[in-house]
Amino acid sequence: MPNTYTWTIASMPAYPQAEGQTDVVFQVNWLCTATDDQGNTAGLPGTASVAYTAGEPYTPYADLTQEQVLGWVWAVTPEADTQAYLDNQLNAETLPLPWSA
């Protein structure tokens, strides 16, 4: 059974005013958690810097959707790369420290 992934947006700092718009997001703080079929989990937090350019389509802060914001995150940190990293973490072994044996 493949691993399942949960993407969470933790916060989105925004400039009160920028490029003629209000509440312009400049950073997205996120967390991706992978869970395998045995209930083991691995997580990776990250930050994606985003920029709004005047004249481009703008979505007011209150109208942003999780899907839209995840699109910004995945443009900076590809979804597949993050999930592959977490897959490797779930498959890794935790060995005892060599000096504690």
Order of alpha helices (4+ residues) and beta strands (2+ residues): beta-beta-beta-beta-beta-alpha-alpha
